[in-house]
Amino acid sequence: MINNRKLLQVCALAAAFWLSAEVCGVYGQRRSRHSRHRAAQSKVAEDGPPLAEGEVRLRLIDGTRIPVDDAWESPQGIWYRKSGITHLVARDHVKAIERGTAAKPPDESQETTVTVAEPPQSNDSDRPAWIFLHGGAKVEADSATESAAGVWYRRGPLSIFIERSRIDHIEREDPESLAKGGLKKERGWSTGSRRLDALIRQSGAKYKVDPYLIFCVMEQESHFNSRALSPRGAQGLMQLMPGTSARFGVRRPHDPAQNVTGGTRYLRQLLDRFNGRVDLVLASYNAGEGAVIRFGHRVPPYRETRAYVKRVTYRYRGPKPPARKATGNATSAGGT
């Protein structure tokens, strides 16, 4: 009798242990599935929603994601195109360029044809050139190298990229004239719009700011596109921030006349504040005068700001070309 009772107790304990093991196993499986689900959710939060084939977006260091039409790297930073407008973002602001899944690889059974490009018959890339943009604006270059994507052009120590869709044509210097020591073509500046050229000259005369400085800043800021809008909210030809627009009474930032006037007044104020120091004026225009003052009236140690000052200063400090009449009839210039 006693043995039967002990046997029953042993069987009951065994059953309890087995049931406990089953419960623990089921609980462990649920926890494992939950952990994998949370890990997947965390990965989605980190990587963002998946991109379809051909989609592109920028992931910024603060976690923000910007859907764009295309994006590429350059020595100046990260360029991206959205709604037909090209923007530049400092490299240290962008964590990654994310692209959708590539097309399916070709069947291994298919033959692969390799085409070897023939070397050019003559090298024109080292000749000085004018790069004419759609809308009438043009850019002077020491040399220009064309590719399928666009044109890399050089000005002194700087190399700058312009995408193919913005370029109308390129005119190069005559090599025979250069070899004979002849003069280069007459240099000049024009936005491609008579009205915009006139606005720059009038604002420069009214507020005593060199019109060529206004032109150089405008070229760098918006490529003469009155509809330009930066990711930070800067607007119009001179890329005025909302606070700057309010300070100088610009109610319609995309109106060329108001925008040029506001940008010129801002340049005049900065020239007065920094005793005509163009490098500090440009640094303030890019990063704010507060940053220049905070760093002891020096160009702030921001990569984007220093690159901006270097680019615009080189263009402005070179031999100043005379203003030339625009050949187009557009009332406002804009890049594609």
C-alpha positions as CSV (number, residue, x, y, z in Angstrom):
1,M,0.0,0.0,0.0
2,I,2.8,2.3,1.0
3,N,4.7,1.4,-2.2
4,N,1.6,2.2,-4.3
5,R,1.3,5.6,-2.6
6,K,5.0,6.4,-3.3
7,L,4.6,5.3,-6.9
8,L,1.6,7.6,-7.3
9,Q,3.6,10.5,-5.8
10,V,6.5,9.9,-8.1
11,C,4.1,9.8,-11.1
12,A,2.5,13.0,-10.0
13,L,5.8,14.8,-9.6
14,A,6.9,13.6,-13.0
15,A,3.7,14.8,-14.6
16,A,4.2,18.2,-12.9
17,F,7.7,18.5,-14.2
18,W,6.6,17.6,-17.7
19,L,3.8,20.0,-17.7
20,S,6.1,22.8,-16.3
21,A,8.6,22.0,-19.1
22,E,5.9,22.2,-21.7
23,V,4.7,25.6,-20.3
24,C,8.2,26.9,-20.2
25,G,8.8,25.7,-23.8
26,V,5.7,27.4,-25.1
27,Y,6.5,30.6,-23.2
28,G,10.1,30.6,-24.5
29,Q,8.9,30.2,-28.1
30,R,6.5,33.1,-27.6
31,R,9.3,35.3,-26.1
32,S,11.6,34.3,-29.0
33,R,9.0,35.2,-31.6
34,H,8.3,38.5,-29.7
35,S,12.0,39.3,-29.7
36,R,12.4,38.6,-33.4
37,H,9.3,40.8,-34.0
38,R,10.7,43.6,-32.0
39,A,14.1,43.2,-33.7
40,A,12.4,43.4,-37.1
41,Q,10.4,46.5,-36.0
42,S,13.6,48.1,-34.8
43,K,15.3,47.4,-38.1
44,V,12.4,48.9,-40.0
45,A,12.6,52.0,-37.8
46,E,16.3,52.2,-38.4
47,D,16.3,51.5,-42.2
48,G,12.9,53.0,-42.9
49,P,10.2,51.6,-45.1
50,P,11.6,49.5,-47.9
51,L,12.2,51.3,-51.2
52,A,10.7,50.1,-54.5
53,E,13.0,49.5,-57.4
54,G,14.4,52.9,-58.7
55,E,13.4,54.9,-55.7
56,V,16.1,57.0,-54.0
57,R,16.1,58.8,-50.6
58,L,18.7,60.6,-48.4
59,R,19.0,59.6,-44.8
60,L,20.3,62.5,-42.7
61,I,22.3,62.1,-39.5
62,D,19.3,63.2,-37.4
63,G,17.3,60.3,-38.8
64,T,15.2,62.3,-41.3
65,R,14.6,60.7,-44.7
66,I,14.1,62.8,-47.8
67,P,12.6,61.1,-50.9
68,V,14.4,62.4,-54.0
69,D,14.5,61.8,-57.7
70,D,18.2,61.2,-57.8
71,A,21.3,61.8,-55.6
72,W,25.1,61.6,-56.1
73,E,28.3,62.5,-54.3
74,S,30.7,65.2,-55.4
75,P,33.8,67.0,-53.9
76,Q,31.4,69.8,-52.8
77,G,29.0,67.5,-50.9
78,I,25.9,65.5,-51.7
79,W,23.8,66.8,-54.7
80,Y,20.2,65.7,-55.1
81,R,17.5,66.5,-57.5
82,K,13.8,66.8,-56.5
83,S,10.9,68.1,-58.5
84,G,13.3,69.3,-61.2
85,I,15.4,71.4,-58.8
86,T,19.0,70.5,-57.8
87,H,20.2,71.1,-54.3
88,L,23.5,70.7,-52.4
89,V,23.8,69.3,-48.9
90,A,27.0,69.2,-46.8
91,R,28.5,65.7,-46.8
92,D,28.5,65.6,-42.9
93,H,24.8,66.1,-42.8
94,V,24.0,63.0,-44.8
95,K,24.4,59.5,-43.3
96,A,23.6,57.5,-46.5
97,I,22.1,57.6,-49.9
98,E,19.5,54.8,-50.0
99,R,18.4,53.3,-53.3
100,G,15.7,50.8,-54.1
101,T,16.4,47.2,-55.0
102,A,18.3,46.8,-58.3
103,A,16.8,45.1,-61.3
104,K,17.0,41.3,-61.4
105,P,20.4,40.2,-62.6
106,P,20.5,38.8,-66.1
107,D,20.2,35.1,-66.7
108,E,23.7,33.5,-66.6
109,S,22.9,31.7,-69.8
110,Q,22.6,35.0,-71.7
111,E,25.7,36.3,-73.5
112,T,27.3,39.4,-72.2
113,T,28.6,42.0,-74.7
114,V,31.4,44.3,-73.7
115,T,31.8,47.5,-75.6
116,V,35.2,49.2,-75.4
117,A,34.9,53.0,-75.8
118,E,37.2,54.5,-78.4
119,P,39.5,57.2,-77.0
120,P,38.7,60.7,-78.1
121,Q,40.4,62.0,-81.2
122,S,41.3,65.3,-79.5
123,N,41.3,66.4,-76.0
124,D,39.2,69.6,-75.6
125,S,38.7,69.3,-71.8
126,D,41.8,71.4,-71.0
127,R,40.6,74.4,-73.0
128,P,38.9,77.4,-71.4
129,A,35.1,77.3,-72.0
130,W,31.8,78.9,-71.4
131,I,29.0,76.5,-70.2
132,F,25.6,77.8,-71.3
133,L,22.7,76.6,-69.2
134,H,19.0,76.3,-70.1
135,G,17.3,79.6,-69.5
136,G,20.3,81.7,-70.7
137,A,22.6,81.7,-67.7
138,K,26.3,80.7,-68.3
139,V,29.3,79.7,-66.3
140,E,32.9,80.5,-67.1
141,A,35.4,77.6,-66.7
142,D,39.1,77.1,-67.0
143,S,38.4,73.7,-68.4
144,A,35.3,71.4,-68.8
145,T,35.2,67.6,-69.0
146,E,31.9,66.1,-70.4
147,S,30.4,62.8,-69.4
148,A,27.0,61.1,-69.9
149,A,25.8,62.4,-66.5
150,G,26.9,66.0,-67.0
151,V,30.0,68.2,-67.0
152,W,32.8,68.6,-64.4
153,Y,34.3,72.0,-64.8
154,R,37.3,73.5,-63.1
155,R,37.9,77.1,-61.8
156,G,41.3,77.4,-60.2
157,P,41.6,74.7,-57.5
158,L,37.9,73.9,-57.5
159,S,36.1,71.2,-59.5
160,I,32.3,71.6,-59.8
161,F,29.7,69.3,-61.4
162,I,26.7,70.4,-63.4
163,E,24.1,67.8,-64.4
164,R,23.4,67.2,-68.1
165,S,19.8,68.3,-67.9
166,R,20.8,71.8,-67.0
167,I,23.2,72.3,-69.9
168,D,22.3,73.8,-73.2
169,H,25.7,73.8,-74.9
170,I,29.4,74.5,-74.3
171,E,31.6,76.9,-76.2
172,R,35.4,76.4,-76.0
173,E,38.2,78.8,-76.8
174,D,39.8,78.4,-80.3
175,P,43.0,76.4,-79.8
176,E,44.8,78.2,-82.7
177,S,44.1,81.6,-81.1
178,L,45.3,80.4,-77.8
179,A,48.4,78.8,-79.3
180,K,49.2,82.2,-81.1
181,G,48.8,84.0,-77.8
182,G,45.6,85.6,-78.9
183,L,43.1,87.1,-76.4
184,K,40.4,85.0,-74.9
185,K,36.8,85.7,-75.7
186,E,35.3,88.7,-74.0
187,R,34.3,87.7,-70.5
188,G,31.1,88.9,-68.9
189,W,28.3,88.0,-66.6
190,S,24.6,87.5,-67.2
191,T,21.9,85.4,-65.6
192,G,20.3,84.9,-69.0
193,S,17.4,87.3,-68.1
194,R,17.5,91.0,-69.0
195,R,15.1,91.7,-66.3
196,L,17.1,89.9,-63.6
197,D,20.4,91.4,-64.8
198,A,18.7,94.8,-64.5
199,L,17.4,94.0,-61.0
200,I,20.9,93.1,-59.9
201,R,22.5,96.3,-61.3
202,Q,19.7,98.5,-59.8
203,S,19.9,96.9,-56.4
204,G,23.7,97.0,-56.4
205,A,23.6,100.7,-57.3
206,K,20.9,101.6,-54.8
207,Y,22.5,99.9,-51.8
208,K,26.2,100.3,-52.9
209,V,26.9,96.6,-53.3
210,D,29.1,95.3,-56.2
211,P,26.6,93.8,-58.6
212,Y,29.1,91.0,-59.4
213,L,29.1,90.0,-55.8
214,I,25.3,89.7,-55.9
215,F,25.6,87.7,-59.1
216,C,28.2,85.3,-57.6
217,V,26.1,84.7,-54.4
218,M,22.9,84.2,-56.5
219,E,24.7,81.7,-58.8
220,Q,25.9,79.7,-55.8
221,E,22.7,79.9,-53.9
222,S,20.0,79.1,-56.5
223,H,21.6,78.8,-60.0
224,F,19.3,81.8,-60.9
225,N,16.2,79.7,-60.1
226,S,13.5,82.0,-58.6
227,R,11.5,78.9,-57.4
228,A,14.4,77.3,-55.5
229,L,13.6,75.9,-52.0
230,S,16.3,74.4,-49.8
231,P,15.6,71.6,-47.3
232,R,16.2,74.2,-44.5
233,G,13.5,76.5,-45.9
234,A,15.6,79.1,-47.7
235,Q,13.7,80.5,-50.6
236,G,14.2,82.2,-54.0
237,L,17.1,83.5,-56.0
238,M,19.1,84.6,-53.0
239,Q,17.9,81.7,-50.8
240,L,16.5,83.9,-48.0
241,M,15.5,82.2,-44.7
242,P,12.1,83.2,-43.4
243,G,13.6,85.3,-40.6
244,T,15.8,87.2,-43.0
245,S,12.9,87.8,-45.4
246,A,10.8,89.2,-42.5
247,R,13.8,91.4,-41.3
248,F,14.0,93.1,-44.7
249,G,10.3,93.2,-45.5
250,V,10.3,90.5,-48.2
251,R,6.7,89.3,-48.3
252,R,6.9,87.2,-51.4
253,P,10.3,85.4,-51.4
254,H,9.8,83.9,-54.8
255,D,9.2,87.2,-56.4
256,P,12.6,88.1,-58.1
257,A,12.4,91.9,-57.4
258,Q,11.6,91.4,-53.6
259,N,14.1,88.6,-53.2
260,V,17.0,90.4,-54.9
261,T,16.3,93.6,-52.9
262,G,16.2,91.6,-49.6
263,G,19.4,89.7,-50.4
264,T,21.2,92.9,-51.5
265,R,20.2,94.7,-48.3
266,Y,21.4,91.8,-46.3
267,L,24.8,91.9,-48.0
268,R,25.0,95.6,-47.4
269,Q,24.3,95.1,-43.7
270,L,27.0,92.4,-43.5
271,L,29.5,94.5,-45.4
272,D,29.0,97.3,-42.9
273,R,29.2,95.0,-39.9
274,F,32.4,93.3,-41.0
275,N,34.1,96.3,-42.5
276,G,34.0,95.0,-46.1
277,R,35.5,91.6,-45.3
278,V,34.0,89.6,-48.1
279,D,35.0,86.3,-46.6
280,L,33.2,87.1,-43.3
281,V,30.2,88.4,-45.3
282,L,29.9,85.2,-47.2
283,A,30.4,83.1,-44.1
284,S,27.6,85.1,-42.4
285,Y,25.4,84.7,-45.4
286,N,25.8,80.9,-45.2
287,A,26.0,80.3,-41.4
288,G,24.6,83.5,-39.9
289,E,26.4,86.5,-38.5
290,G,26.0,85.1,-35.0
291,A,28.3,82.1,-35.8
292,V,31.0,84.4,-37.3
293,I,30.9,86.6,-34.1
294,R,30.9,83.6,-31.8
295,F,34.1,82.3,-33.4
296,G,35.9,85.6,-33.0
297,H,35.1,87.3,-36.3
298,R,36.5,84.3,-38.2
299,V,35.0,81.9,-40.7
300,P,33.3,79.2,-38.6
301,P,35.0,75.8,-38.7
302,Y,32.0,74.3,-40.5
303,R,32.9,72.2,-43.6
304,E,29.9,73.5,-45.6
305,T,30.6,77.1,-44.7
306,R,34.3,77.0,-45.5
307,A,33.6,75.3,-48.8
308,Y,31.0,77.9,-49.6
309,V,33.3,80.8,-48.8
310,K,36.1,79.2,-50.8
311,R,33.9,78.7,-53.9
312,V,32.3,82.1,-54.0
313,T,35.4,84.1,-53.0
314,Y,37.4,82.5,-55.7
315,R,34.8,83.4,-58.3
316,Y,34.4,86.9,-57.0
317,R,38.1,87.7,-56.4
318,G,39.1,86.6,-59.9
319,P,39.3,89.1,-62.8
320,K,35.8,90.7,-62.7
321,P,34.1,90.4,-66.0
322,P,32.0,93.2,-67.4
323,A,28.2,92.9,-67.3
324,R,26.9,91.7,-70.6
325,K,23.5,92.0,-72.1
326,A,21.4,88.9,-71.8
327,T,20.4,87.2,-75.1
328,G,17.2,85.7,-73.8
329,N,13.8,87.3,-73.4
330,A,12.8,85.4,-70.2
331,T,11.5,87.5,-67.3
332,S,13.0,85.3,-64.7
333,A,15.8,82.7,-65.0
334,G,15.6,79.2,-63.6
335,G,17.6,76.0,-63.9
336,T,15.9,72.7,-64.7
